[in-house]
């Protein structure tokens, strides 16, 4: 067995045994060419190791998810935090200007409500949320809100077709410029 693989496996196993949740993918990346060997060791270890007791956050997130509630929302409420406080913490932790507050608030609402794909959100956002919500960033990133149940189709019988309002009467929506907030919450910019 490669000594680097052995050292990485030992580190992983010790952390897991202490109740931590080491990220196996990060260890496999660190193993480089020995990733296959390390994967086999980790797999065999996890098959035999007792499952760790879930912590308070994991239980709360799972209960919310099972009840059909967005897990991030449930955790924020459990911590007694208002959404505005979380947005303020995100602005500070991410080093964003105060004028970006409305955009951060909108994105956080979408993330918390399950309308934004967590896979596109930057790790730094989840690290800031982890600090604010006193939870592991990896746990927050892995919990997705359940998709909403499909709504039953509703039909309206109108005596005659209803015309759409002319475009001139529709309120104009300003086109927002793609910026660092978009990159943090949506990933790479538009092409």
Secondary structure, 3 states (H helix, E strand, C coil): CCHHHHHHHHHHHHHHHCCCCCCHHHHHHHHHHHHHHHHHHHHHHHHHCCCCCCCHHHHHHHHHHHCCCCHHHHHHHHCCCCHHHHHHHHHHHHCCCHHHHHHHHHHHHHHHHCCCCHHHCCHHHHHHHHHHHCCCHHHHHHCCCCCCCCCCCCCCCCCCCCCCCCCCCCCCCCCCCCCHHHHHHHCCCCC
